[in-house]
Amino acid sequence: MFLILSGEGKTDIGTSDDIPGPMTKFIDQWITRRSGYSLVESTQYKIFTESEIKDETARLRRLKKLKTLSKRGKKTPPETQLYNKNARVLANLALQYKKDKGIDVIAVLFRDSDGSKSAGRGNWKDKWNSILKGFDEEGLSTGVPMVPKPKSEAWVLCALRNKYQHCANIEDESGNDNSPNSLKNQLESHLGGRATQQLLNEKIDGGEIDIHCIVDMPSLNKFKDRLDDVLDGFLTVPQFP
């Protein structure tokens, strides 16, 4: 198997020089329990930054290899259409890797859902579905949306601050970093400093953050279930504990 990944920065999926971020390590943890080996440790992955996805979008359009996007309706937020476009471009990259390398490829698109309480966050499902639809539109059946609600700091706080207990309510907090009690501020307050890529990776590698132990966060469970569905098509071996 080979992973094609795209996120928003260092502290989620990672960087284009293939330095994995904490969300990549989450993905790898969940796959390893099924496969018995680490795709990250075996360097069977490739990360594309948001900037690279934008450049690839322009390239595919010049070559007329990306279908024209449908016009946004009145009820379709612009960011939802953007998620769909990003997924379609990542799907193209994944399918090219599959063709070139002759191996099974899983594509994971990470995007925070963000949102504020005042605006409501009922559109999380729309964002998830827009990514899944984007993969499907390009003929990629092994695409996986990774959309924390409201953002990845919620998942990390569940592990580090809440000790995996009573975590579902964290998903209902504001995703606005400008909020005085933002999830980012809460995490950094708990850590006593910046939540850097290196620090979060160390805590995952050291067992302080374990995706398997986070069981009551709906947005993470949705990701796990989708990834398992994809893995079911690749793996016939039993799940590891």
C-alpha positions as a printed NumPy array, in Angstrom:
array([[  0.   ,   0.   ,   0.   ],
       [  0.99 ,   3.594,  -0.566],
       [ -0.436,   6.746,   1.069],
       [ -1.134,   9.998,  -0.781],
       [ -1.807,  12.754,   1.751],
       [ -2.7  ,  16.419,   1.839],
       [ -3.341,  18.701,   4.79 ],
       [ -3.097,  22.302,   5.896],
       [  0.345,  22.462,   7.493],
       [  3.093,  21.07 ,   9.71 ],
       [  0.933,  20.395,  12.755],
       [ -1.582,  18.208,  10.932],
       [ -0.475,  16.106,   7.924],
       [  3.034,  17.535,   7.589],
       [  5.164,  19.097,   4.889],
       [  6.01 ,  18.456,   1.269],
       [  9.477,  17.181,   2.195],
       [  7.599,  14.238,   3.674],
       [  8.184,  15.044,   7.321],
       [  5.026,  13.521,   8.822],
       [  2.771,  15.54 ,  11.084],
       [  0.68 ,  14.183,  13.967],
       [ -2.368,  13.465,  11.786],
       [ -0.191,  11.39 ,   9.453],
       [  0.952,   9.446,  12.486],
       [ -2.712,   8.976,  13.467],
       [ -3.421,   7.57 ,  10.008],
       [ -0.416,   5.29 ,  10.238],
       [ -1.409,   4.056,  13.708],
       [ -4.854,   3.064,  12.455],
       [ -3.499,   1.289,   9.368],
       [ -0.724,  -0.491,  11.283],
       [ -3.234,  -2.182,  13.565],
       [ -4.615,  -3.89 ,  10.436],
       [ -1.507,  -4.33 ,   8.288],
       [  1.029,  -5.149,  10.986],
       [  3.601,  -2.736,   9.595],
       [  4.081,   1.034,   9.393],
       [  3.721,   2.793,   6.059],
       [  5.474,   5.839,   7.55 ],
       [  8.479,   3.867,   8.755],
       [  8.723,   2.14 ,   5.374],
       [  8.374,   5.57 ,   3.643],
       [  5.374,   4.397,   1.659],
       [  3.726,   7.815,   1.59 ],
       [  3.782,  11.182,  -0.165],
       [  2.562,  14.519,   1.211],
       [  1.185,  17.332,  -0.943],
       [  0.791,  20.782,   0.625],
       [ -2.155,  23.087,  -0.008],
       [  0.109,  25.151,  -2.265],
       [  1.059,  22.09 ,  -4.293],
       [ -2.603,  21.11 ,  -4.63 ],
       [ -3.326,  24.603,  -5.946],
       [ -0.487,  24.333,  -8.481],
       [ -1.659,  20.884,  -9.553],
       [ -5.198,  22.218, -10.006],
       [ -3.892,  24.847, -12.422],
       [ -1.811,  22.258, -14.279],
       [ -4.704,  19.831, -14.696],
       [ -6.928,  22.616, -15.967],
       [ -4.328,  23.679, -18.53 ],
       [ -4.167,  20.095, -19.761],
       [ -7.975,  19.88 , -19.626],
       [ -7.695,  16.835, -17.383],
       [ -9.909,  18.247, -14.665],
       [-13.591,  18.432, -15.356],
       [-15.193,  21.858, -15.134],
       [-16.579,  22.443, -11.672],
       [-20.302,  22.88 , -11.415],
       [-21.43 ,  26.35 , -10.436],
       [-21.942,  26.916,  -6.75 ],
       [-25.576,  27.057,  -5.725],
       [-27.   ,  29.555,  -3.284],
       [-26.916,  27.001,  -0.495],
       [-23.391,  25.729,  -1.235],
       [-20.716,  27.52 ,   0.804],
       [-17.545,  28.351,  -1.161],
       [-15.322,  26.357,   1.199],
       [-17.434,  23.239,   0.589],
       [-16.832,  23.503,  -3.14 ],
       [-13.136,  24.072,  -2.446],
       [-12.974,  20.857,  -0.404],
       [-14.546,  19.028,  -3.35 ],
       [-12.006,  20.473,  -5.78 ],
       [ -9.082,  19.613,  -3.498],
       [-10.33 ,  16.024,  -3.255],
       [-10.611,  15.721,  -7.027],
       [ -7.058,  16.95 ,  -7.536],
       [ -5.71 ,  14.625,  -4.837],
       [ -7.614,  11.765,  -6.469],
       [ -5.855,  12.484,  -9.764],
       [ -2.479,  12.409,  -8.033],
       [ -3.34 ,   9.155,  -6.275],
       [ -4.493,   7.466,  -9.466],
       [ -1.289,   8.521, -11.226],
       [  0.793,   7.023,  -8.395],
       [ -1.234,   3.819,  -8.622],
       [ -0.57 ,   3.636, -12.352],
       [  3.138,   4.468, -12.085],
       [  3.946,   2.225,  -9.12 ],
       [  1.462,  -0.572,  -9.724],
       [  0.406,  -0.701,  -6.075],
       [ -2.744,  -0.007,  -4.07 ],
       [ -3.029,   3.649,  -3.071],
       [ -5.048,   5.297,  -0.298],
       [ -5.627,   9.06 ,  -0.516],
       [ -6.402,  11.028,   2.655],
       [ -7.457,  14.669,   2.481],
       [ -7.256,  16.478,   5.821],
       [ -9.163,  19.723,   6.305],
       [-10.27 ,  21.3  ,   9.591],
       [-14.006,  21.995,   9.591],
       [-13.554,  25.092,  11.81 ],
       [-16.681,  27.158,  12.328],
       [-17.978,  29.118,  15.285],
       [-20.869,  28.461,  17.605],
       [-22.71 ,  31.525,  16.375],
       [-22.443,  30.381,  12.758],
       [-23.411,  26.835,  13.611],
       [-21.478,  23.789,  12.54 ],
       [-24.158,  21.703,  10.874],
       [-22.137,  21.992,   7.672],
       [-19.521,  19.505,   8.921],
       [-21.447,  16.765,   7.137],
       [-21.55 ,  18.858,   3.942],
       [-17.771,  19.296,   4.035],
       [-17.212,  15.584,   4.647],
       [-19.569,  14.643,   1.82 ],
       [-18.025,  17.167,  -0.564],
       [-14.605,  15.51 ,  -0.137],
       [-16.029,  12.023,  -0.568],
       [-17.931,  13.148,  -3.656],
       [-14.758,  14.673,  -5.098],
       [-12.921,  11.364,  -4.799],
       [-15.85 ,   9.521,  -6.365],
       [-16.145,  11.982,  -9.251],
       [-12.577,  11.206, -10.287],
       [-13.066,   7.449,  -9.977],
       [-11.048,   6.922,  -6.786],
       [-12.779,   4.425,  -4.493],
       [ -9.989,   4.502,  -1.887],
       [-10.242,   8.153,  -0.839],
       [-10.709,   9.037,   2.837],
       [-11.836,  12.412,   4.229],
       [-10.188,  13.424,   7.507],
       [-12.25 ,  16.312,   8.864],
       [-11.897,  16.977,  12.614],
       [-14.74 ,  18.834,  14.252],
       [-14.018,  21.612,  14.673],
       [-10.261,  21.056,  14.253],
       [ -7.466,  18.637,  15.089],
       [ -6.692,  20.304,  18.427],
       [ -9.951,  18.789,  19.698],
       [ -8.673,  15.255,  19.103],
       [ -5.341,  16.025,  20.748],
       [ -6.987,  17.641,  23.775],
       [ -9.096,  14.526,  24.22 ],
       [ -5.928,  12.505,  24.719],
       [ -3.696,  14.91 ,  26.61 ],
       [ -6.071,  16.908,  28.8  ],
       [ -9.187,  14.759,  29.104],
       [ -7.342,  11.419,  29.31 ],
       [ -9.749,  10.053,  26.666],
       [-12.819,  10.704,  28.848],
       [-15.886,  12.836,  28.026],
       [-14.457,  14.083,  24.737],
       [-17.532,  14.408,  22.525],
       [-18.38 ,  17.848,  23.921],
       [-15.012,  19.216,  22.752],
       [-16.312,  18.932,  19.178],
       [-18.992,  21.507,  20.014],
       [-16.496,  24.218,  20.936],
       [-15.515,  27.066,  18.639],
       [-12.979,  26.462,  15.897],
       [-12.153,  30.169,  15.714],
       [ -8.499,  30.736,  16.684],
       [ -9.343,  34.36 ,  17.535],
       [-11.636,  33.235,  20.33 ],
       [-10.132,  33.933,  23.804],
       [-10.768,  30.314,  24.777],
       [ -9.919,  28.787,  21.402],
       [ -8.971,  25.135,  21.191],
       [ -5.502,  26.194,  20.095],
       [ -5.101,  28.328,  23.225],
       [ -6.481,  25.548,  25.416],
       [ -3.993,  23.057,  23.993],
       [ -1.018,  25.37 ,  24.322],
       [ -2.065,  26.274,  27.854],
       [ -2.134,  22.586,  28.741],
       [  1.243,  21.998,  27.097],
       [  2.781,  25.102,  28.61 ],
       [  3.977,  26.286,  25.197],
       [  3.48 ,  26.024,  21.461],
       [  1.896,  22.878,  20.066],
       [  4.64 ,  22.247,  17.525],
       [  4.883,  19.42 ,  15.025],
       [  7.907,  18.   ,  16.828],
       [  6.292,  18.08 ,  20.282],
       [  3.045,  16.461,  19.146],
       [  4.939,  13.811,  17.184],
       [  7.023,  13.005,  20.261],
       [  3.895,  12.568,  22.355],
       [  2.386,  10.216,  19.783],
       [  5.616,   8.233,  19.461],
       [  5.852,   8.097,  23.257],
       [  2.325,   6.719,  23.622],
       [  0.793,   9.801,  25.267],
       [ -1.539,  10.272,  22.301],
       [ -3.081,   7.093,  20.901],
       [ -5.785,   7.179,  18.234],
       [ -7.059,   3.782,  19.391],
       [ -7.992,   5.212,  22.802],
       [-10.116,   8.068,  21.429],
       [-13.491,   6.379,  21.138],
       [-16.223,   8.96 ,  21.722],
       [-15.454,  11.693,  19.186],
       [-17.911,  11.398,  16.25 ],
       [-15.722,  13.099,  13.64 ],
       [-12.751,  10.841,  14.435],
       [-14.944,   7.741,  14.467],
       [-16.264,   8.687,  11.036],
       [-12.693,   8.849,   9.737],
       [-11.792,   5.507,  11.337],
       [-14.851,   3.804,   9.843],
       [-14.144,   5.102,   6.348],
       [-10.476,   4.105,   6.52 ],
       [-11.469,   0.637,   7.72 ],
       [-13.882,   0.303,   4.784],
       [-11.021,   1.088,   2.402],
       [ -8.633,  -1.279,   4.182],
       [-11.202,  -4.066,   3.963],
       [-10.658,  -4.008,   0.206],
       [ -6.89 ,  -4.445,   0.589],
       [ -6.347,  -6.644,   3.612],
       [ -7.584, -10.112,   4.427],
       [ -5.521, -10.539,   7.593],
       [ -7.302, -10.219,  10.962],
       [ -7.121,  -6.975,  12.894],
       [ -4.281,  -6.607,  15.369],
       [ -5.265,  -5.712,  18.945]])
